[in-house]
């Protein structure tokens, strides 16, 4: 089952890569750059504020972006602290097996 999925995944990747067009490189680069700083989501949320039926969703999206920005400062230190601990927990069975062997 896993071999079949890996084969299908590889074939899909190769078929996507065969669609490459050099003239699209700047377009895709710009599109990717917009997502780097969340500019696409900010612009989309602001656009949603203009049209009355989507104002509430636009406001909610901007609020979510603001809360994400505010909470980022407190999450990063926790994540950097937990990473070594997670690595130790994941390596513990390997270390025990190596030491017992």
N, C-alpha and C positions, 0 to 999 in steps of 0.2 A: 504494500500500500504506500509506504513512504517513498520507495523507489519510483513508483508511478507518479506521485506528486512532484518529486524532484525533477523527473524527466519533463513533465508538463510545464513546470515552472521554468526550466531552462529553455524549452521550445518557445514559450511565451516571451521570455526576455529577448531571445534572438529575433523573433518576429517583430517585436517593438523596435529593436535597434535597426532593423532593416528599413524602417520608415524614416530614418534620419534625412533631413533636408538642410543643407548648409544655410540657406536663406532664412530659416526659422531660428537659427542660433541666437541672434540678438533679441528676437521676440521672447523666446523662452528665458533668456538671461534676465530681461526686464521683468517678466512675470515672476521669476524666482526672487529677484531682488525686492519686489513689492512685499513678498511674504516674510522677508527676513526681519523687518522691524515691526511687523503687524500693520504696515501701512494699508494693505489691501482691506483688512478687517475694519480699520478706522474709517477708511473712505466708504466702505459698504455700509457701515453703521450710520455715518453722517448722511449718506444718500437715503437711507431708510427713514431718517427723521424728517425728510422733506415731504414724502408721500404719506398722507394722513392714515391710510389703513395699516401702514407698517411702522408708525411712530413709536408705538410701545415696544415693539421688538428691537428697533434701533436704539432706543434708550436703554433697554435691558442689555443689549450687546455692548454698548459703551460702558455701562456700569460693570459688566463682567470683565472687560478689558482693564478698567481702572483697578478693580479689586485684584486682578491677576498681577498687575504691575506693583501694587502695594505689597502683596504677599510674597512676591519674588524675593525680596530682601530677607525674609525670614525662612524661606524654604531652602535656599541654596546652602546656608551653613549646616542645616540638618542633613541634607543630602550628602554633602562632602564628609560629614562625620560618619554617616551610616555606611558609606561605600567600603571603607577598610574592614568594618565589622562584617559586612555581607561577604566580602572576599574571604575572610577568615572562616566563616561558617560554611561557605561552599567548598573551601579547600580542606576542611577538617577531615572528611572521610578519606581523601587522597593521602593526607599526611599520616593518618592512623594506619592505613593500609601499607604505606611505604615503611613506616616504623615497625610494623608487626612482621613484615616480610623479611 
